[in-house]
Amino acid sequence: MHIAIVRTEFIKARGGAERYAVGLARAWLEQGHRISVVCTKHDAADAAGMEVVTVSRPKILGPFKHRWFAARAGEAARETGAEATLCLARAYPGDVLRLGDGLHRAWLGARYPDLAQRRRAFLNPRHRQLLKLEGEMFLPGRFQLYVANSAMIRRAVTHMYGVDPSRILVIANGVDSSRFHPGVRDRRAELRAQRGIDPGARLVLFAGMDFRRKGLIEAARGFVELARTSPDRDRLRFVCVGKGDTEDARRLMQEAGISAQARFLDPTPAMEEWYACADVFLLPTMHDPSANAVTEALASGLPVITSGENGARQHIVAGRNGVVLNNRMDAPKMARALRLMLDSAPSPEAVARISRVMTTQENAGLMLDALQKAQAMRGQKVTAPPYTQSGNRAAMLRALKRRMWAEGDTRDYREVFKAMLKQGQ
C-alpha cells in the first residue's frame, strides 16, 4: 500500500512524538509498503527509502502558521497519490488522524485551572487559532477515523468535541523492543560505572523535552522531600535528561543542600541506558496524551511514578509497577510513592509483564488495520446518535454536540442549547 504520513518534523531526535512517527514509518517500510512523508523538515537517515514532500510553516505568520501548514500539508499528501493518508499532526483532510499530540483545549485546562486565567489565555491569538484549527479537525469529511493513544484522550475528544465514540479507536503507543526491554538492565553495573554512579546509589530519573509541561519543578520538589525524610539521604541521586529550563530545579536542590546529588544532562540517543541505570522513573506531567518515556521505561522494566493527567497511566497497576499521583503538586505524597518503589521494587521482568506495553510492530499492525478500515468507510455519511429528550441535561447537551458536529454546524452548541430550552424544544 502507498501510505502518506503527515508530521510537522520527521526527526526522531526531536522527541517522543517524532520518534513514534519515524518508527511507524520504518516499520511499514520494512513490510514492503511505499511511504511518502509530508513535513516541514526531516532527517535524511530517518527518511531513508521514503519519498519526502516539504511544506513550509513560516514563522513570520505567527499564530496563523499552524493553519497554513494544516491545509497545505493535507493537500500535499493528497497529491502524492497515496492510497491512504495518516495525519500525525494538525493537518487535513486524511483517512485517519492520530491524536498523539493530545488536545490543545485539554492542555489549556491543565495549564490554566483557574477560569479567570484561562479566559485571559484565550486572548492570546496563538491559543485562539489553535483552538479554531483543532475544532475543524473534527468536522465531517475531515477524517473517517480518529486514533487516540489512551482512553483518557478518547474521553476528552468525545466530551469536548462531541465526536461519536465509535469513530475513535484507542491504540496505545508501541516501543522498540530491540532497545527497550528488561535485558538492558543486565549491563546496569557497567553503565553506572561509565557514568560515575555508585553501585549502591538510589537513582530517580526524570526525562522530557518540555520541562514546564513535563513537571521538572514538581519532580525536584518531590525528590527534595524524599531526601529530607530519608535515612539514606546520601545514597539518593536525581538525574534529569532532556532540554529545557533547569534554573528553578537547580535552585531547589541547592537550597536543600543536595545539589551535588543532582545532574542535569542534554538529550541522548541512548535513553535505554539511563532506564537501565535508574531505580524509578518520575514524570509528574501537567498533561500528556500518553508519554512515550513512560512506556519505554516500563518496557525496560523500570517502575514509573506519573500523574493522573498522563494517559499512559493506563499501563500502571498501583504498587506493582508504579504509582499514579492524584495530585502531582503534593510533594510529600510523591516522596512516599518514590520510597515505596525504591524499597519494594518488583523485578524488571515483572514490571514489563504487568505493564503490557505493545511493540512497535504490534502498533504498526493495528494502525494499518485502522487505515484499511478508514478506506472502507469512505463515502459513508457521518451520522450522530439521535437527539434525546430524556430530561437529563448533561446527556441532552452531549447529544446536541454530536448532532451539530455531524451536521457541520459550527455554532456554539451551548448557545444553541439555551435557545432550544427557551423555545421548549
Residue, then its C-alpha position, 0 to 999 in steps of 0.5 A: m500500500h502507498i501510505a502518506i504520513v503527515r508530521t510537522e518534523f520527521i526527526k526522531a531526535r526531536g522527541g517522543a512524538e517524532r520518534y513514534a512517527v519515524g518508527l511507524a514509518r520504518a516499520w511499514l517500510e520494512q513490510g514492503h509498503r511505499i511511504s511518502v512523508v509530508c513535513t516541514k523538515h526531516d532527517a535524511a537517515d530517518a527518511a531513508g527509502m521514503e519519498v519526502v514532500t516539504v511544506s513550509r510553516p513560516k514563522i513570520l505568520g505567527p499564530f496563523k502558521h499552524r493553519w497554513f501548514a494544516a491545509r497545505a500539508g493535507e493537500a500535499a499528501r493528497e497529491t502524492g497519490a497515496e492510497a491512504t493518508l495518516c495525519l500525525a499532526r494538525a493537518y487535513p483532510g486524511d483517512v485517519l488522524r492520530l491524536g498523539d499530540g493530545l488536545h490543545r483545549a485539554w492542555l489549556g485546562a491543565r495549564y490554566p485551572d483557574l477560569a479567570q486565567r484561562r479566559r485571559a489565555f484565550l486572548n492570546p491569538r496563538h491559543r485562539q487559532l489553535l483552538k479554531l484549527e483543532g475544532e475543524m479537525f473534527l468536522p465531517g469529511r475531515f477524517q473517517l477515523y480518529v486514533a487516540n493513544s489512551a482512553m483518557i484522550r478518547r474521553a476528552v475528544t468525545h466530551m469536548y468535541g462531541v465526536d461519536p465514540s465509535r469513530i475513535l479507536v484507542i491504540a496505545n503507543g508501541v516501543d522498540s523492543s530491540r532497545f527497550h526491554p528488561g535485558v538492558r538492565d543486565r549491563r546496569a553495573e557497567l553503565r553506572a560505572q561509565r557514568g560515575i554512579d555508585p553501585g549502591a546509589r538510589l537513582v530517580l530519573f526524570a526525562g522530557m523535552d518540555f520541562r514546564r509541561k513535563g513537571l521538572i519543578e514538581a519532580a525536584r520538589g518531590f525528590v527534595e522531600l524524599a531526601r529530607t525524610s530519608p535515612d539514606r539521604d546520601r545514597l539518593r541521586f536525581v538525574c534529569v535528561g532532556k532540554g529545557d529550563t533547569e534554573d528553578a530545579r537547580r535552585l531547589m536542590q541547592e537550597a536543600g543542600i543536595s545539589a551535588q546529588a543532582r545532574f542535569l544532562d542534554p538529550t541522548p540517543a541512548m535513553e535505554e541506558w539511563y532506564a537501565c541505570a535508574d531505580v524509578f522513573l518520575l514524570p509528574t506531567m501537567h498533561d500528556p496524551s500518553a508519554n512515550a518515556v513512560t512506556e519505554a521505561l516500563a518496557s525496560g522494566l523500570p517502575v514509573i511514578t506519573s500523574g493522573e493527567n498522563g494517559a499512559r497511566q493506563h499501563i500502571v497497576a498501583g504498587r506493582n509497577g508504579v504509582v499514579l499521583n492524584n495530585r502531582m503538586d503534593a510533594p510529600k505524597m510523591a516522596r512516599a510513592l518514590r520510597l515505596m518503589l525504591d524499597s519494594a521494587p518488583s523485578p524488571e521482568a515483572v514490571a514489563r509483564i504487568s505493564r503490557v506495553m505493545t511493540t512497535q510492530e504490534n502498533a504498526g499492525l493495528m494502525l494499518d488495520a485502522l487505515q484499511k478500515a478508514q478506506a472502507m468507510r469512505g463515502q459513508k455519511v457521518t451520522a450522530p446518535p439521535y437527539t434525546q429528550s430524556g430530561n437529563r441535561a448533561a446527556m441532552l447537551r452531549a447529544l446536541k454536540r454530536r448532532m451539530w458536529a455531524e451536521g457541520d454546524t459550527r455554532d456554539y452548541r451551548e448557545v444553541f442549547k439555551a435557545m432550544l430550552k427557551q423555545g421548549q424544544 
